[in-house]
Amino acid sequence: MKKIICSIAILSLLMTSCVSDDVNFNDNKDAAYDVPAATLFANSQKALTDQLTSPSVNEGAIFRYFPQYLAATQYTAESRYRISSRAIADRQWRILYATVLGGLESAKQIIPTEAIPTGYSPAAFASEQKNKLAIIEIFQVYTYQILVDSFGNIPYTDALQPTTIVLPKYDDAATIYSKLITRLDAAIANLDTSNKSFSSGDILYKGDVAKWKLFANSLKVKIGVNLIDTNPTLAKTTIESGYNGGVITTNADNASFNYAAFAPNYNPIYENLVASNRNDFVPAATIVNAMNTLSDPRRTKYFTPLDNGTYAGGKYGYTNIYTNFSHVNPILTAPDFPSLLMEASEVNFYLAEAASQGISVGHTADYYYNQAITASFENWGIKDQAAAYLLNPAVIFTPATAKQQIANQEWIAFYNRGFEAWTAYRRLDFPVLVAPANAYPEAESQVPKRLTYSINEQTVNGDNWEAASALIGGDKLKTHIFWDKF
């Protein structure tokens, strides 16, 4: 079996205790170990979730800055769109390719080598292993979509083959999207909901095959929605197929990564905003003012009030005095606060977008719009306030302004889902976000539309980087992803 070094941090997620009488038990920490596929799968889940969740300026904070959810107190560079100084794009590239996809690929190689347990039915074991491979495939597709939505054209066909292809070529992003749909169809067909999968290692769904099927079909809807403006035919067939297969429409089926209440597996929001004893952020006035205008009850869950009971956000792109503004609510900074990779509110909004374009998804756009908002309220523990909010004249669904309304409400609901908020903003062009006047020149006075490629790719894989950059219109922050119609 392949020898792989795995983080001790993720191992502690999978074990409640580890005891040995051997005094040398914890020696030789640099040695390689035989790591089970389940451990690799858990490690990939955690690495991806941490990257998308973390508010660290070295990691995922940029995805909270682009939708203008946070404002800086001291260090404003990232909120002004300088992502090169901390190599933020490099980290997104490295974590998703090396840690997440690399770990998943290794797990796929290990699963066929696993021995059948004593007394296990060969047919049941074969079905279980097939489910595991399909679930890993689904999570790989999810990760590849994030990479495409981050950068545009990326290595795909040549990727994950380090022993044979050192300098991978970049594939066309639209072509990758089509291949991801095909992969999802095949993975879904391989799922057997009457049998088991992972007994450990699956932090999202604990091996529940039926829920992974809902996740996969929801992912099809998500991919299809991104294609509405540029490939409406493929968008329609993909969305309708996903919907008909069954999707996540209730919070009971959310893909929730549940962090531990202890180090090193607590939520990175806690790590960066509490354990670090730093006060680098306040909520941005952009989101706070929008919610103030709507008297949105979710303010009580997102932010802390000032002494007078009101909510105030800092000026986006500028320094702000921490004590003068609302803060991120302690609900989000609890060490075990979960992060979501797919949720009912999100999928209902996608279905609302699809229905508004005449795509057949069972109900009308206003039905899904209302369901999405209600699911968001429920997820934040205030479902009883959703009905009154939906009667707000500024919230009531109006077909003539459907796109703008859906987009604005997605933006509010995605407050703790920065990457998806940025994606929705790019797809729908609402809310209207304006780059700060003091933005760095590389932003060219625009809210970024993509991440620039890894610096390492430029220096090591230069020819392929140069070719990819030319094909997408330049390796710039303002270059649109293929589905982001001008």
N, C-alpha and C positions, 0 to 999 in steps of 0.2 A: 504494500500500500504506500502511496505517496507520503513522504514526510513533510509536514507543514507546521510552521510555528504559528501559534494562535495566542491572541491577547488573553492574559490572565483575567482581565476585567470581564470579558464575556463569559469565561468559564464560571465565574461566580454567580452569573445570572442563572445558570443551569444546575448548580449544586447548592444544597442547603448546608452541607457540612463536608469536610474532608479530613479524616483523621488517620494517622499512621503512627505506629510505635517506632518506626525507623527514624533515628536521629538525623539521617541524611536525606529525609524525605523531600525537603524543600531545596536541596542543593541543585546545582547545575541548571539554573534557570534559563540559560541560553541554549540548552539542548533542544533538538527537534522532537516532536511527539507525533504519534499517530492520532489524528484528530477525527472524530466521527463527523459524518456529513451533517448531522443535526446541529453540532456545535458551529460548524462553518456557516450554516444557514442562519443561525441566531446571530452570529457575528456580522453577517452581511445586513441583516435587518437592522441591527443596532447602529452600524456605521452609517447607513443611509438615513435613518431617522435622526441621528445626532446631527448630521450635516444639514438636514433641512430644518431642524429645530433650533439649533444653537444661535443665540444672539451675539456670540463673540465676533468681533470685527475681523478676526482671522478666519472665520468659518462662515456661518450662515447669516450673519447680521445684514449682509447686503440685500438679502431677500426680504428683510423687514424694512430696509431703507427704500428700495425701489418702489414699493407701493405706498411709501410715506406713512408707515405705521409708527416709526420711532424717529425721534430727533436726538441729536447728540448734546451732551452737556459740555464736553471739552474738545474731544478729538473728532473733527468734522470731515475729515478727508473722504471717508467712505460714503457719507451722506451727500457729498458733492461729487461722487462718482469717480473717485480715484481708486480703482480696484487693483492696480498693478503694484503699488508700493508694498502691500502685504501678500502679494501673489495669491489673491483670493480665488481667481479663476483656476489657477494651478491646483489648488486644494480640491475644488469641485471635481476637476478632471481626474486627479489622482485617487481620491477616495472612491469615486463611483467606478472607475475602471479597475484599479488594483485591488482595493479592499472588497467592494461590494460584488462586482461582476467576477473578479478573480476568485473570490471565495465561493461564489455560487457555481462557477465552472468546476472548481475542485470538488465540490460536493457532488456534482453530477457524475464525476469520474469515480467517486468512492462508492456511491449507492449500488452499482452493479456488482461490486466486490463483497458486499455485506452478506454474511452467512445467515441462513435461515435458522431461527431459534428452534430449540428442541420442542417437539410436539406441535409445531406450527404447520398448518395446512400449506402445502406448496402453492396452491392456487391463490389462497388468501394473501400469502407473502408476496407473490408476484404482483398482485393487484395493488398491494400497499406500496411496493417499491415504484410501481408505475405512477401512482398518485404523487409520491414524493418528487419524482422527476418532473411531472407536470406542474406542480406547485412552484418548484425552483424556476422552471421555464417562465411561468407567469411573472415571477418577481424579477427575472432578468428583463423581460419586456417592459415592465414598469420602470426599471432603472434606465434602460436605453431611451425610453421616451423622455425622461428627465434630461438626459445628456443632449438629445436632439433639441429639446426646448431651451436648453441653456446656450448651446453653441451653434446649432445649424448642422452643416455637414460634419460628420465625425467618422473615425474609423469604425467599421462594422464588420464587413466581410473578412477583413484581415485581422480583426481584433482578437485578443485572448489566445494568441498563438505565439507566445514569446520564444519558443524553441525553434520555430520555423520562419516566423515573420517578425523581424526586429523593427522595421520601419513601415508600419501599416499605411496603406493608402486610405483616403477619406471617401466615404460613400455619399451619394446625393441624399439629402435629408428626406425629401418626399418619397424616394424609393425605399428608404429605411422604414418609414411609416407604413407603407404597404406591406413590407415583409413582416413587421411587427403584428399586423392584423392577422396575417396568415399563420404566424407562430401561435398567436392566441387561440385561433380556431382549432389548431391541432392539439394544443394543451388542454383546452376545454373538452375536446372529444376523448381525451385520455383519462379524464377524471371519472372515478367511480365513487359516487356518493354513498354507496352501500358498504364501502370498505373504509379502512383507516388510512392514515398516512404517518406523519411524524408523531411519536409519542412524547418527544421532548424537542426543544430547539426552535419550535415555531412560536415565537412570542406574540405574533399578531392574532392567530386564530387557533393556537393549540392543536393543530392538526385537523381541524374541522374542514373536511373536503367540501361540504355543501357551501360553507361560507367562502372558501376560496373560489368556488365556481361563481358565486355572486360577485366577488371582487374582480374576477377575470372579465365577466360580462360588463361590469361597470367601467373597467378599463377600456373596453372596446367603445363604449359610449363616449368616454373622455377623449379618446383618440379621434373618434368620428366627429365630435363637436369642433375640434381644432381644424378639421378639414372642410367645414361648411363653406367657407368663402373661396377656397382654392380648388376643391375637388368635390362639388356637391353630390355627384353621383355616388362616389365611394363613401362619402360622409353618410348619406342616407342608408345605404345597405349595411354599413358597419353599425350605425346607431340602432337601426331597427333590429338587426340580428342580436346585438347585445341586449337590448331591451326585452326581446322575446325570450331570450335565454334566462332571464331573471337577474335583477340588479339590486343594489343596496338602496332601499328607500326608507328604512327605519334605523334608528340609532343602535338597535340591538345587534345589527350586522356590521357596524363600523369596524374598519381595520385599525384597531387601537394598539399602540405600542405602550405597554404599561411599565413605566420605570419603577425602580426600587426606591425605598426611602432612605437608602444608605449608600455611602461611597463604595465603589466608584461608578455605580450604576444608577445614580440619580439623574433627574432631568437636567440637560445642559443649561436650561434657563435658570434653574436654581444655582447651578455651578457658577454661572457668569454674573448673575445679578444679586445673589445672596452670599454664597460661600466665598466669593472673591472679595467681599466687602467693598465693591466698587459701585459707583453711581454714575455710569457712563451714558445712560439713556433716560429720556422721558417720552411719554406718548407724544406723537407729532400733532400739531394743531390741525393738520389736514384731516385726519380721521376723527379727532375729537370734535372739531367744529361741525363736521357733517353729521355726526351722531347727536350733537346738541340740537341742531336744527330740526331733527326728526324726533327729539325727546326719546331717543332709543333706549329702552330699559337695559340693554346689554352693556351700557356704560358702567353699571354697578358691578359687572363681572370683569370688564376689561381694564378699568382704571380705578384709581382711588380718588375720592372727592377732595377738594380743598376744604378749609375750615368752614367756609360759608355754604358748603354742600354742592357747589358747582364743579364743573370739570373744565380744565384748561390744559392745552397742549403747547409744547414748545415750538419755536419757529424752525421749520425744516431747513437743514443745510447750514445752520448757524449754531453758535454756542448758546447754551441756555443754563440758567441757574437752577439747579436740581430742586431746591426747596420752594421755588416759585410756581411749580406746575404739578399737575396730577402725576401719579406714578403708575407703573405696571401693577395691576392688582395682585396681591399675594396669592390669590387662587392659582395664577399661572406660575408663580415662583415656588410653589410647594415642591419638595424634592421628588415626590412620586406623581406629579401631575402628568397624565398621559399625553402622548402626541398621536395625531391621526394621519394615516396615509391615504385613507379614503373614507368618506362619511356620507350619511344620508342627505344632509343639507347640500353638499357638493353635487351629488348625483341628481338630486331633484332639480337643482339649478340647470345642470346640463340638459335634462329632459325638457325643462322650460324653454331653453334656447332652441332645442330641436323642434319642439312643438310650434314655436313661433315662426319657424321656417317651413312649416307644412309637413314635417317628418312625422310618420305615424308611430306614436309612443303611448297609445292607450288613453291619454287624457289631453286636455288643453294646456296651453302655456300658463294661463292664470292659475289653474289647479296646481301645477308643479311649482310655480312661483310661491304660492301660499304654503304648500307643503315644505318647501325648502326653508322658508323663514321660520315656520313652526318647528321644524326639526332643529334648526339652529338654537332657537329659544329653549327647546327641551334639553339640548345637549349642555346648555349653560345653566340648567336648573330653574328656568323661569317660564316654562311652557304656559302657565296660567296667564301670562301677560301677552302672549302672542296674538290672540284674537283682537284685543283692543288696538294693538299696534297695526294690524292689517286693515283697520278701519281708518287709520290716519290718511287724510286726503292726499298727502305726499307719498304714501306708500301703496295705496290701492292700485292694483294692476290696471294699466291703460294700454290697450293694444297699439295705439299710435306711438307710444314711447317705450314699447316693450324692451327693446335692446338696452336702452339707457337704464331703465328701472332694474332689469335683471342684473346688469353689470354692477350697478351701485350697491345692490343688496348682496351680491356675491362678495364684493370688496369688503363690506362690513362683516359678513359672516366668516370670511377667511382671515380674520385678525391674527390668529395664531398659525396660519398656514401661508406664510409669506411667499413661498415659491409659487403656489397655485394662484395666489392673488395677483402676482406679477404676470403669470401666464394669462389669466382672465383679462387683465387690463390690456395686454398686448392684442389679444384676440378681439375684444369688444370695443376698445378705444374709449372706454369709460371706466371709472370717473375721469374727468379731465385733470390730469396731473401735470404740473409745470416744473421743469428743472429750476433749482434755485439760481438766482442771478449770479452767484459766486461759484457755480459749478466749474470743475476743472475743464480745460480745453478739450481733453479726449472725449468728453461727452458731447461736444459740439452743440451745446445748449439744449439737449434733449434728454428726457428720461431714457435710460438705456433700454435697448430692445433685445440685447443678447449679451453674453459674456464673451470677451475676447479669448482667443485660444491660449492654452498653456504656454508659458515662456519656454518651458523645456521642449515642447513640440517645435517651437521656432528654431531652437538651437540644435536639437538632435535629429528631428525629422523635417528638416527645413524644406526640402523639395516638395514633399507632400503637403506640408502646411501652406506653402506658397500657392500651390495649385488649388487647394481648397479655398483659400482666402480670395483668390481671383474669381472662383465660380460663384461665391455667395455675394460678391460685390464689395469685398474688402473686409479685413479683420478689424472691424470697428464696433464700438458700442451701439452705434445708431443703425447698423445693418439689421434688417428684419429677418426673422426666421421665415422659412418658406410659406408657412400657413398664415403669417401675420401680414395680411393684405394692406398695401399702402392706402 
